Amino acid sequence: MYGSNEAGYVSSMRGNVEFGSVWPGAQVEVVGDRDQPLPFGEMGRIRVKTDCMVEGYLNDPEATARVFRNGWFYSGDLGILHDARRLQVIGRGDDLLNIGWNKFSPDMLEGLTLAAGGIGDVGVCSVPNADGIEEIAIAVSDPRGSPQELLERITYAFRDIEIGRFHLLRLDRIPRNANGKIQRNCLKDAAIRSMRPRE
């Protein structure tokens, strides 16, 4: 199920598919940076209208103005509409990694890493290199196999995407909040500490 407290249910998936069917009573658009609807198949920000959505937040005009505009609720998520009724949710827009002018969802990279097998948990973030340029860091916990085997499995899992150089790190645990969501700032701090040369 995909939805929110503000707009109710928007779409649902059945089986092992990447996209969900948009519910009756829900209207979905994927828009670009200027709020223009994007063609089918392009990734952008998800906005929705439903027959049960609220119009704003009580006593919070700033938050209301930020996510409720022109009758639409802006969920903060990224997605792809494959046609008018098939929605693929990519992940949170504020989590998106901007690496060398390419944008990557950490959720997608984490899914590919887990699919490589032999990993207890994974978290993906970006870290600055020596020149201050952001690169991808893949932090894993409880990995099986040698570091070289792990690197080979993950490199193969990324064979269809161009992410450039990435750093593979081992952490005792991936920082998550009480709801199980990865704490990206804590993960980034842990990754940077892990990459520092030991004195």
Secondary structure, 3 states (H helix, E strand, C coil): CEEECCCEEEEECCCCCCCEEECCCEEEEEECCCCCECCCCCEEEEEEEECCCCCCCCCCHHHHHHHEECCEEEEEEEEEEEECCEEEEEEEHHHCEEECCEEECHHHHHHHHHHCCCCCEEEEEEEECCCCCEEEEEEEECCCCCHHHHHHHHHHHCCCCCCCCEEEEECCCCCECCCCCECHHHHHHHHHHHHCCCC
